[in-house]
């Protein structure tokens, strides 16, 4: 009986979390603010209690708590979307921590942000000399945005007045051996064109294709399930399997 109870509650918790996170949108994933991070953990904790607590009458109370917390999170997200002061209160504001190569210690203290964290995040941006930084801004998500001094930035084609061709987004045409017909239609293409392109690359069966993408220049990138690599690179130090080449 308890096993069936756990099964029912876990299923309820799973679909409740799936439903509520879809409603809450992307504020629960990706780069989270502190509030979004804590609210996501709390939702998961309530759902875990819903899935595992088999005390009589507990299912309804946990489900009600989960629903209420999800609703309050949605309300706070909506209010912060339409009201900037509330958004600043909930999400916080960006803070300048480096200005013209100088570290602003007072701002760092306000954010409880130390020099080790600053150095680590600068290195993640390929910056090893603080004197090269014009501005470094700590975002509400905890990420660091860095603007190098103009003389330290890498050259771009526009800097040397070189024209470049437009590069759009690639379009997926085959994913997991399935043709995405809607994407073909959006590009004024059909299945016959796709099969001709595959045959030109030596592919005769759609089931051989794991992934295919239409590049912005009109060419087709194709990745087959069988890579047929003669000497694949292995960067680990694991011992070679003696039966691999036998």
SEVEX-499309 format. One record per residue (C-alpha): x, y, z; residue in three letters; residue number from 0. Coordinates in steps of 0.2 Angstrom, whole numbers, plus 5000, padded with zeros to 4 digits. Example, Ala and Ser with C-alpha at 12.3 -4.5 7.8 and 13.67 -1.06 7.14 Angstrom:
ATOM    x    y    z rest  nr
ATOM 5062 4978 5039  ALA   0
ATOM 5068 4995 5036  SER   1
end
This chain:
ATOM    x    y    z rest  nr
ATOM 5000 5000 5000  UNK   0
ATOM 5014 5012 5004  UNK   1
ATOM 5023 5008 4988  UNK   2
ATOM 5007 5013 4978  UNK   3
ATOM 5005 5028 4988  UNK   4
ATOM 5023 5034 4985  UNK   5
ATOM 5021 5030 4966  UNK   6
ATOM 5005 5041 4965  UNK   7
ATOM 5013 5055 4975  UNK   8
ATOM 5029 5055 4965  UNK   9
ATOM 5019 5055 4948  UNK  10
ATOM 5009 5069 4955  UNK  11
ATOM 5025 5079 4960  UNK  12
ATOM 5033 5076 4943  UNK  13
ATOM 5019 5082 4933  UNK  14
ATOM 5016 5097 4945  UNK  15
ATOM 5034 5103 4944  UNK  16
ATOM 5033 5100 4925  UNK  17
ATOM 5017 5111 4923  UNK  18
ATOM 5022 5124 4935  UNK  19
ATOM 5040 5127 4928  UNK  20
ATOM 5032 5128 4911  UNK  21
ATOM 5021 5142 4917  UNK  22
ATOM 5035 5151 4927  UNK  23
ATOM 5045 5151 4911  UNK  24
ATOM 5064 5153 4909  UNK  25
ATOM 5066 5162 4925  UNK  26
ATOM 5069 5145 4933  UNK  27
ATOM 5083 5140 4921  UNK  28
ATOM 5099 5147 4914  UNK  29
ATOM 5108 5162 4923  UNK  30
ATOM 5098 5164 4938  UNK  31
ATOM 5097 5178 4950  UNK  32
ATOM 5098 5174 4969  UNK  33
ATOM 5079 5175 4971  UNK  34
ATOM 5076 5164 4956  UNK  35
ATOM 5089 5151 4962  UNK  36
ATOM 5082 5150 4980  UNK  37
ATOM 5064 5149 4973  UNK  38
ATOM 5069 5135 4962  UNK  39
ATOM 5077 5125 4976  UNK  40
ATOM 5062 5128 4987  UNK  41
ATOM 5050 5122 4973  UNK  42
ATOM 5061 5106 4972  UNK  43
ATOM 5061 5104 4991  UNK  44
ATOM 5042 5105 4992  UNK  45
ATOM 5040 5093 4977  UNK  46
ATOM 5052 5081 4986  UNK  47
ATOM 5041 5081 5002  UNK  48
ATOM 5025 5079 4991  UNK  49
ATOM 5034 5063 4983  UNK  50
ATOM 5040 5055 4999  UNK  51
ATOM 5029 5060 5014  UNK  52
ATOM 5016 5046 5016  UNK  53
ATOM 5008 5053 5032  UNK  54
ATOM 4989 5053 5031  UNK  55
ATOM 4983 5069 5023  UNK  56
ATOM 5000 5075 5019  UNK  57
ATOM 4998 5074 5000  UNK  58
ATOM 4985 5088 4999  UNK  59
ATOM 4995 5100 5010  UNK  60
ATOM 5011 5098 5001  UNK  61
ATOM 5002 5100 4984  UNK  62
ATOM 4993 5115 4991  UNK  63
ATOM 5010 5122 4997  UNK  64
ATOM 5018 5118 4980  UNK  65
ATOM 5004 5127 4970  UNK  66
ATOM 5004 5142 4982  UNK  67
ATOM 5023 5144 4981  UNK  68
ATOM 5023 5143 4962  UNK  69
ATOM 5009 5155 4961  UNK  70
ATOM 5018 5168 4972  UNK  71
ATOM 5034 5165 4961  UNK  72
ATOM 5024 5169 4946  UNK  73
ATOM 5016 5184 4953  UNK  74
ATOM 5033 5191 4959  UNK  75
ATOM 5040 5188 4941  UNK  76
ATOM 5025 5197 4933  UNK  77
ATOM 5026 5212 4944  UNK  78
ATOM 5045 5213 4942  UNK  79
ATOM 5042 5212 4923  UNK  80
ATOM 5030 5227 4923  UNK  81
ATOM 5037 5237 4938  UNK  82
ATOM 5056 5242 4937  UNK  83
ATOM 5057 5247 4956  UNK  84
ATOM 5050 5230 4961  UNK  85
ATOM 5062 5222 4948  UNK  86
ATOM 5077 5230 4956  UNK  87
ATOM 5071 5225 4973  UNK  88
ATOM 5069 5207 4968  UNK  89
ATOM 5083 5204 4956  UNK  90
ATOM 5095 5217 4961  UNK  91
ATOM 5106 5229 4950  UNK  92
ATOM 5122 5228 4941  UNK  93
ATOM 5137 5234 4951  UNK  94
ATOM 5153 5242 4944  UNK  95
ATOM 5168 5233 4952  UNK  96
ATOM 5182 5239 4940  UNK  97
ATOM 5183 5257 4933  UNK  98
ATOM 5198 5261 4922  UNK  99
ATOM 5209 5248 4929  UNK 100
ATOM 5205 5252 4947  UNK 101
ATOM 5196 5240 4958  UNK 102
ATOM 5181 5248 4967  UNK 103
ATOM 5183 5240 4984  UNK 104
ATOM 5167 5249 4992  UNK 105
ATOM 5156 5241 4979  UNK 106
ATOM 5164 5224 4981  UNK 107
ATOM 5160 5225 5000  UNK 108
ATOM 5142 5229 4997  UNK 109
ATOM 5140 5214 4985  UNK 110
ATOM 5151 5203 4997  UNK 111
ATOM 5162 5200 4982  UNK 112
ATOM 5180 5196 4985  UNK 113
ATOM 5196 5198 4975  UNK 114
ATOM 5198 5179 4972  UNK 115
ATOM 5181 5178 4964  UNK 116
ATOM 5185 5193 4953  UNK 117
ATOM 5201 5186 4947  UNK 118
ATOM 5193 5169 4943  UNK 119
ATOM 5179 5177 4933  UNK 120
ATOM 5191 5189 4924  UNK 121
ATOM 5202 5173 4919  UNK 122
ATOM 5186 5165 4913  UNK 123
ATOM 5185 5180 4901  UNK 124
ATOM 5203 5178 4896  UNK 125
ATOM 5208 5193 4905  UNK 126
ATOM 5224 5191 4916  UNK 127
ATOM 5229 5210 4919  UNK 128
ATOM 5216 5221 4928  UNK 129
ATOM 5225 5236 4921  UNK 130
ATOM 5218 5231 4904  UNK 131
ATOM 5200 5233 4910  UNK 132
ATOM 5190 5248 4906  UNK 133
ATOM 5174 5242 4915  UNK 134
ATOM 5170 5226 4924  UNK 135
ATOM 5151 5225 4930  UNK 136
ATOM 5145 5212 4941  UNK 137
ATOM 5127 5207 4935  UNK 138
ATOM 5112 5202 4946  UNK 139
ATOM 5115 5184 4940  UNK 140
ATOM 5133 5184 4947  UNK 141
ATOM 5141 5184 4930  UNK 142
ATOM 5155 5197 4926  UNK 143
ATOM 5153 5208 4911  UNK 144
ATOM 5170 5215 4905  UNK 145
ATOM 5174 5229 4893  UNK 146
ATOM 5193 5230 4889  UNK 147
ATOM 5201 5246 4885  UNK 148
ATOM 5200 5251 4867  UNK 149
ATOM 5219 5248 4864  UNK 150
ATOM 5218 5230 4872  UNK 151
ATOM 5203 5224 4862  UNK 152
ATOM 5205 5211 4848  UNK 153
ATOM 5203 5218 4830  UNK 154
ATOM 5187 5215 4821  UNK 155
ATOM 5184 5216 4802  UNK 156
ATOM 5175 5233 4804  UNK 157
ATOM 5191 5240 4813  UNK 158
ATOM 5201 5237 4797  UNK 159
ATOM 5187 5241 4786  UNK 160
ATOM 5185 5223 4778  UNK 161
ATOM 5168 5218 4772  UNK 162
ATOM 5161 5201 4777  UNK 163
ATOM 5146 5191 4771  UNK 164
ATOM 5130 5189 4781  UNK 165
ATOM 5129 5174 4792  UNK 166
ATOM 5112 5168 4797  UNK 167
ATOM 5107 5154 4809  UNK 168
ATOM 5109 5136 4803  UNK 169
ATOM 5093 5127 4801  UNK 170
ATOM 5090 5109 4808  UNK 171
ATOM 5084 5097 4794  UNK 172
ATOM 5087 5080 4802  UNK 173
ATOM 5087 5076 4821  UNK 174
ATOM 5089 5058 4827  UNK 175
ATOM 5085 5051 4810  UNK 176
ATOM 5069 5061 4808  UNK 177
ATOM 5066 5074 4794  UNK 178
ATOM 5060 5091 4801  UNK 179
ATOM 5048 5094 4786  UNK 180
ATOM 5042 5111 4793  UNK 181
ATOM 5060 5118 4793  UNK 182
ATOM 5062 5111 4775  UNK 183
ATOM 5046 5121 4770  UNK 184
ATOM 5052 5137 4778  UNK 185
ATOM 5067 5136 4767  UNK 186
ATOM 5057 5132 4751  UNK 187
ATOM 5065 5115 4751  UNK 188
ATOM 5058 5098 4749  UNK 189
ATOM 5062 5080 4754  UNK 190
ATOM 5069 5076 4736  UNK 191
ATOM 5081 5090 4738  UNK 192
ATOM 5087 5084 4754  UNK 193
ATOM 5089 5066 4748  UNK 194
ATOM 5099 5072 4733  UNK 195
ATOM 5111 5082 4745  UNK 196
ATOM 5113 5066 4756  UNK 197
ATOM 5117 5055 4741  UNK 198
ATOM 5130 5068 4735  UNK 199
ATOM 5138 5065 4752  UNK 200
ATOM 5138 5046 4751  UNK 201
ATOM 5122 5044 4762  UNK 202
ATOM 5109 5033 4754  UNK 203
ATOM 5098 5029 4769  UNK 204
ATOM 5090 5042 4781  UNK 205
ATOM 5092 5030 4795  UNK 206
ATOM 5111 5033 4794  UNK 207
ATOM 5109 5051 4798  UNK 208
ATOM 5110 5057 4816  UNK 209
ATOM 5110 5076 4813  UNK 210
ATOM 5109 5087 4797  UNK 211
ATOM 5109 5106 4797  UNK 212
ATOM 5107 5118 4783  UNK 213
ATOM 5121 5131 4784  UNK 214
ATOM 5117 5150 4780  UNK 215
ATOM 5128 5148 4764  UNK 216
ATOM 5116 5135 4758  UNK 217
ATOM 5127 5120 4761  UNK 218
ATOM 5122 5105 4771  UNK 219
ATOM 5131 5098 4786  UNK 220
ATOM 5128 5080 4789  UNK 221
ATOM 5133 5069 4804  UNK 222
ATOM 5131 5050 4803  UNK 223
ATOM 5129 5038 4817  UNK 224
ATOM 5144 5029 4811  UNK 225
ATOM 5159 5041 4811  UNK 226
ATOM 5171 5028 4803  UNK 227
ATOM 5186 5037 4811  UNK 228
ATOM 5202 5027 4808  UNK 229
ATOM 5212 5034 4823  UNK 230
ATOM 5200 5044 4834  UNK 231
ATOM 5209 5055 4847  UNK 232
ATOM 5208 5050 4865  UNK 233
ATOM 5214 5063 4877  UNK 234
ATOM 5212 5052 4892  UNK 235
ATOM 5226 5042 4901  UNK 236
ATOM 5215 5027 4902  UNK 237
ATOM 5224 5011 4896  UNK 238
ATOM 5220 5005 4879  UNK 239
ATOM 5207 4991 4877  UNK 240
ATOM 5217 4976 4870  UNK 241
ATOM 5201 4969 4862  UNK 242
ATOM 5198 4986 4853  UNK 243
ATOM 5208 4982 4837  UNK 244
ATOM 5206 4963 4838  UNK 245
end
